[in-house]
């Protein structure tokens, strides 16, 4: 009996390290598995969050400026306007307005431009409703002693092509979207009555008293991406499904100290 006990003890002592090592390895394996599962869960959560952000885009609340320009214009041109064939001092032939405007040449700039009259709205007179998917580009030129001499101005899309009323937001006069350039407050406000979006982006508009401001818009079904001066300002759902869309641009509601805004180089493609 005693010899058996001694042997048992010896056997235990011989195999104890292996048992201990096996238990240690088992615990270590469990820890590794838990860590891997946690890492995978984090990656999946990040992917889900990234996907959600991609779908929602820059939309609600206060949005940062994205220093990115990934706009790609579509190549099937459906409308182009540079006013080259229009007579100076006249309202351009393919446009309509509640108050009118004049074709002019701007010193230091190439080509001809439509000078926007204060508190006037402008519409394309010869274009049917825009397609479901399209891109649009145009340019604004500002001239003023100070940027806040230029009152707030808007552009966007509405459900009809009437030039009877001045559109100042996305919620009246049959408007759908509104992008407001607020030179005095140095911000850009985007809103939509279709998707209940309202977002405010701080933008250094005080630096745009004598500038050319390129604007690019991409619309794909219900979603719209907006770029101001090659910076992404908006990327989110702005339209209800199947909504008719007509472009409008509303001139500044007022000018001070002989300020002016000019509009031109319009390109729409599908």
Secondary structure, DSSP 8 states (H G I E B T S, - for coil): -HHHHHHHHHHHHHHHHHHHHHHHHHHHHHHHHHHHHHHHHHHHHHHHHHHHHHHH-B-SEEE--B--------SSEEEEE--TTS-TTS--TTEEESS-EEEE--TTS-S-EEEE-TT-EEEESS-----SEEEEEEEEEEE-SSGGGB--EEEEEESS---SS---SSSSTTB-EEEEEETTTTEEEEEETTTTEEEEEE--GGG-TT-EEEEEEEEETTEEEEEETTEEEEEEE-S-TT---EEEEE--S-B-TT-EEEEEEEEEE-
